[in-house]
Every structure is written in structure tokens, then in C-alpha cells.
């Protein structure tokens, strides 16, 4: 039976010879005693040999374990290096955190808040300011400018334009007391145009004043009406008969309409076509005058230094 130690060779024994217990023949005759000073007997110390063998095995096992651990660490380091080297889109940041390269990261510098001027921009010019006083109302003014083209359409209703006129003798193009009203309030000019539709004729006259106050007085004091304007295919109308007369104003402009039948028929309150024509031409005149103010206000808003 073996106890894990070295196998000591046995010399063959002669039959009949018996070795005393505790004494064995010298396994290495002539060899130097490896244990000088020990017991004179050459019998091996089996306990010491067993302990030495066990220690050797333990050292070998620890070397193998230690070598395996070092190999594992080395492989892990290689794998980690390979991961970091192959994934070049990641970088290690503070505290070992890994963040994508080029991604947004928190900055120590705060983003500045938007700033706004404490000075409010000036309000846009009011179109009415430009048509309320001759000092600001500098746009060209003519019959063709106020009443352009050969037709006008209001809400699908088409009117054909007849004759137009422009005069600085305001009283000469008025009927009844309107002439004196225009004159005393400082009328500078009257522009007229006539339109026809389905047997109804309408003349609109725009009286121009220097200020808004003058035009407003002329409207409030209006009596009589604007003289009908015939010509350009439109015969005389609203002569010695009843016609519809109206007056209004905006800014330094007062405008008047006179509407009636071309055949001389008297207008009554039931004649909706005449009232509709008067409304349409009055609205068109208002829009044209206001458009003058709007275009001048827009030009002033875009001009340097305004």
C-alpha cells in the first residue's frame, strides 16, 4: 500500500530471512546520509516524507490556482481592451461612466436666457391719420385713381362705369344747398363718376377738404345733392324726378351719391335695386379712400427714420 510518498525500492529477501521490525536494508548503499546526525538507522521517516509530499502538492495546487487567476485577469483585460477599442463611439467620463461620443452632455456653463428689449417698438401708423389732413395726404389723386377700370363688382353685382369728372369749382357740381355747404366749408375739389346697372344709374361725388373737421361739417350740413353726371353712354337722369340722395365722410373726404332710374321713374322706398346700388357705390368710395391711407401708412412704416 502506498501513502502518497516516494516508492522506496525493496531488495529481494532471501526466503527464510526475516528483517527485524523497524530496521530495513539501506536502499541506497554507499550514498551519503541525507539526514546527518539523525538516528543511525537508515529507516525512512515515513511521516516526514508524507508531510513533504503533501506540502509539495499544496504548493503545486496554489501555483496552478494563482496561474489560472492571473490568466483569467489577463483574458479579462484583453476582452475589456477589445471592447473599448472596437467601440470607438463611447468614452469614459467622470466616475467611470460611459457616454456616447458626440452626444449632448451637461455643461457647467448655463445656457443664457433670451433677452428682450425694454423699449417697445412704435405702433404702426394709422391709415386714417394720412387721409385726415392734407399735410400728410400726399398721394396722387385723380378720377381714374379713385374709380379705376371700366367696371366694378360688389358682392357679385357688376356695375359699368360711365363718365368721370374732376373740378375745383365744388359748387358747380352740386344741386340745391349743397353747393353753398361745400363752398363755406372750404371744399378744394370734387371728383365724380357714374355707374349703371339694370336701368339704375348712380353718380358718386367725392369732395376733398383740407382737414377732417371740414369734411365732417359738410356731411352734417348737407342739403340737396351731388349733380348727376351723364355721358359715355349714360343719358340724363334724376332730372325733375325723385332720386335717392345720401352723404357720408371719412377723414378729409366727404362723399355723396345720387341714384335713380334712367327712364325717369320716381324712386320709392320699395325700390330695393336703387338702394342697393347706392349702398354699393358708397361702400366702394369708402374703401377707395381708406386704401389711400393704408398704402401711405405702409410706405411710411418701411421708410428709414420713421
C-alpha positions in Angstrom: 0.0 0.0 0.0 1.2 3.5 -0.9 0.7 6.6 1.3 1.4 9.1 -1.4 5.2 9.4 -0.7 8.0 8.2 -2.9 8.2 4.4 -3.6 11.3 3.1 -2.0 12.8 0.1 -3.8 12.8 -3.2 -2.0 15.6 -5.6 -2.3 14.5 -9.1 -2.7 14.7 -11.0 0.5 16.1 -14.4 0.8 13.5 -16.9 1.8 13.7 -17.7 5.4 15.4 -14.4 6.3 13.3 -12.1 8.4 14.2 -8.4 8.9 13.7 -7.1 12.4 10.8 -4.7 12.8 12.0 -1.1 12.4 15.1 -2.0 10.5 15.1 -2.1 6.7 18.1 -2.6 4.4 19.8 0.5 3.1 18.0 1.5 -0.1 21.0 3.5 -1.4 24.1 1.6 -0.3 27.2 3.8 -0.3 25.2 7.0 -0.6 25.7 10.0 1.7 23.3 10.1 4.6 20.8 12.8 3.7 20.0 13.3 7.3 23.3 13.6 9.1 23.1 13.5 12.8 19.8 11.7 12.7 19.2 8.2 14.1 21.8 5.8 12.9 19.2 3.6 11.4 18.6 4.2 7.7 14.9 3.5 8.0 13.0 6.3 6.2 10.8 8.7 8.2 7.6 8.0 6.5 5.6 10.7 8.4 8.1 13.4 7.3 8.1 12.2 3.8 4.3 12.2 3.7 4.2 15.8 5.1 6.7 16.9 2.5 4.8 15.3 -0.3 1.5 16.9 0.9 3.2 20.3 1.0 4.5 19.9 -2.5 1.1 19.1 -3.7 -0.4 22.1 -1.9 2.2 24.4 -3.4 1.6 23.0 -6.9 -2.1 23.4 -6.4 -1.7 27.1 -5.3 0.6 27.8 -8.2 -2.0 26.3 -10.5 -4.8 28.3 -8.9 -2.7 31.5 -8.9 -1.7 31.0 -12.5 -5.3 30.4 -13.5 -6.4 33.6 -11.7 -3.7 35.6 -13.5 -4.7 34.1 -16.8 -8.3 35.0 -16.1 -7.4 38.6 -15.2 -5.2 38.8 -18.3 -8.0 37.5 -20.5 -10.5 39.9 -18.9 -8.1 42.8 -19.5 -7.8 41.7 -23.1 -11.5 41.5 -23.5 -12.1 44.8 -21.9 -9.4 46.4 -24.1 -11.0 44.8 -27.1 -14.5 46.2 -26.2 -13.2 49.7 -25.6 -11.0 49.6 -28.7 -13.7 48.2 -31.0 -16.5 50.6 -29.7 -14.9 53.9 -30.6 -18.3 55.7 -30.1 -18.0 55.5 -26.4 -15.8 57.3 -23.9 -15.3 57.0 -20.2 -16.3 60.1 -18.3 -16.0 61.1 -14.7 -16.7 58.4 -12.0 -16.2 55.7 -14.6 -19.4 56.5 -16.5 -19.5 55.7 -20.2 -21.2 58.2 -22.5 -21.6 58.2 -26.3 -19.0 60.3 -28.1 -20.5 63.4 -29.6 -23.7 63.2 -27.6 -25.1 66.1 -25.7 -23.7 66.3 -22.1 -24.4 68.6 -19.3 -22.3 71.7 -19.4 -21.0 73.6 -16.4 -21.9 76.8 -18.1 -25.7 77.6 -18.0 -27.5 78.4 -21.2 -28.1 82.2 -21.3 -31.8 83.2 -21.1 -33.2 85.1 -24.0 -33.2 88.8 -23.6 -35.8 91.3 -24.7 -35.6 95.0 -25.3 -37.3 97.0 -22.7 -38.2 99.6 -25.3 -41.5 98.7 -27.0 -41.5 99.2 -30.8 -43.5 102.1 -32.1 -47.0 101.3 -33.2 -47.7 101.1 -36.9 -49.0 104.3 -38.5 -52.8 104.6 -38.5 -54.1 104.8 -42.1 -56.7 107.3 -41.1 -54.1 109.8 -40.0 -52.9 110.1 -43.6 -56.3 110.8 -45.1 -57.4 113.2 -42.3 -55.0 116.1 -43.1 -53.7 117.4 -46.4 -50.2 117.9 -44.9 -49.8 114.1 -44.7 -52.1 113.0 -47.6 -49.6 113.4 -50.4 -50.5 110.5 -52.7 -51.6 111.4 -56.2 -55.4 112.0 -56.5 -57.4 111.7 -59.7 -60.7 110.4 -61.0 -59.0 107.3 -62.5 -57.2 106.7 -59.2 -60.4 106.7 -57.2 -62.5 105.0 -59.8 -60.2 102.7 -61.9 -61.2 100.4 -64.7 -64.4 100.2 -66.7 -66.4 98.1 -64.3 -66.6 97.4 -60.6 -68.1 94.5 -58.8 -69.6 94.5 -55.3 -70.6 91.1 -53.8 -71.1 89.7 -57.3 -73.0 92.7 -58.6 -71.3 94.2 -61.6 -71.6 97.9 -62.5 -70.5 99.6 -65.7 -68.6 102.8 -65.4 -69.8 105.8 -67.4 -68.4 109.4 -67.4 -66.0 110.8 -64.8 -65.0 114.4 -64.0 -62.8 116.5 -61.6 -63.2 120.2 -60.8 -62.0 122.7 -58.2 -65.3 124.6 -58.5 -67.1 122.5 -56.0 -70.4 124.4 -56.1 -70.8 124.0 -59.8 -71.3 120.2 -59.5 -73.8 120.3 -56.7 -77.7 120.7 -56.6 -79.7 122.7 -54.2 -78.0 123.9 -51.0 -75.1 121.5 -51.2 -73.1 123.9 -53.4 -73.0 126.6 -50.6 -72.3 124.0 -48.0 -69.2 122.8 -49.9 -68.0 126.3 -50.5 -68.3 127.6 -47.0 -66.5 124.6 -45.5 -63.5 125.1 -47.8 -64.1 122.4 -50.4 -61.0 122.2 -52.6 -62.1 119.7 -55.3 -64.9 117.4 -56.3 -64.3 114.2 -58.3 -67.3 112.4 -59.8 -68.1 109.1 -61.6 -71.3 107.5 -62.8 -72.1 103.8 -62.9 -75.1 101.9 -64.3 -76.7 98.6 -63.7 -80.1 97.1 -64.9 -81.7 100.5 -65.7 -80.4 102.2 -62.5 -77.8 105.0 -62.7 -75.7 106.3 -59.7 -73.4 109.2 -59.6 -70.9 109.4 -56.7 -69.1 112.7 -55.9 -66.1 112.8 -53.6 -65.4 116.3 -52.1 -61.9 116.9 -50.9 -61.2 119.3 -47.9 -58.0 120.3 -46.1 -59.0 118.7 -42.7 -61.2 116.1 -41.3 -63.2 118.7 -39.4 -64.2 120.5 -42.6 -65.4 117.3 -44.3 -67.4 116.3 -41.2 -69.2 119.6 -41.2 -70.0 119.4 -44.8 -71.5 116.0 -44.4 -73.6 117.0 -41.4 -74.9 120.2 -43.1 -75.5 118.5 -46.4 -78.8 119.5 -48.2 -79.6 119.0 -51.8 -77.2 116.6 -53.6 -74.5 115.9 -56.0 -75.3 116.7 -59.6 -75.9 113.6 -61.8 -73.1 113.1 -64.4 -74.3 111.9 -67.8 -72.2 110.9 -70.8 -70.2 107.9 -72.0 -73.4 106.0 -72.9 -75.5 107.2 -69.9 -78.2 109.7 -70.7 -79.6 112.3 -68.3 -81.2 111.0 -65.1 -82.6 112.3 -61.9 -83.9 115.5 -63.5 -87.3 116.7 -62.4 -88.0 113.4 -60.5 -87.4 111.8 -57.1 -84.0 110.2 -56.6 -82.1 108.7 -53.6 -79.5 111.1 -52.1 -77.0 110.2 -49.4 -74.0 111.8 -47.7 -71.1 110.4 -45.6 -67.4 111.2 -44.8 -64.1 109.6 -43.8 -61.0 111.7 -43.0 -60.8 114.8 -45.1 -63.2 113.4 -47.7 -67.0 113.8 -47.9 -68.8 111.6 -50.4 -72.3 111.9 -51.8 -74.4 109.6 -54.0 -77.5 110.2 -56.1 -79.2 107.2 -57.6 -82.3 106.8 -59.8 -83.9 105.2 -62.8 -82.5 106.1 -66.2 -86.1 106.2 -67.6 -87.0 109.0 -65.2 -89.2 106.8 -62.9 -89.7 108.2 -59.4 -87.8 106.3 -56.7 -89.9 104.9 -53.8 -88.9 103.1 -50.6 -89.7 99.8 -52.2 -87.2 100.1 -55.0 -84.5 97.9 -53.5 -82.3 97.9 -56.6 -81.8 101.7 -56.2 -81.0 101.4 -52.5 -78.6 98.5 -53.2 -76.8 100.5 -55.9 -76.5 103.5 -53.6 -75.1 101.2 -50.8 -72.6 99.6 -53.2 -71.2 102.8 -54.6 -71.0 104.4 -51.1 -69.1 101.3 -49.8 -66.8 101.3 -52.8 -66.0 105.0 -52.3 -65.2 104.5 -48.6 -62.9 101.6 -49.5 -61.0 103.5 -52.1 -60.4 106.5 -49.8 -59.3 104.3 -46.9 -57.0 102.4 -49.3 -55.1 105.7 -49.9 -54.4 105.9 -46.2 -53.4 102.3 -45.9 -50.9 102.5 -48.7 -49.3 105.7 -47.4 -49.1 104.3 -43.8 -47.4 101.1 -45.2 -44.9 103.2 -47.1 -44.2 105.3 -44.0 -43.7 102.3 -41.8 -41.0 101.0 -44.1 -39.3 104.3 -44.7 -35.9 104.9 -42.8 -36.3 107.2 -39.7 -40.0 106.6 -39.4 
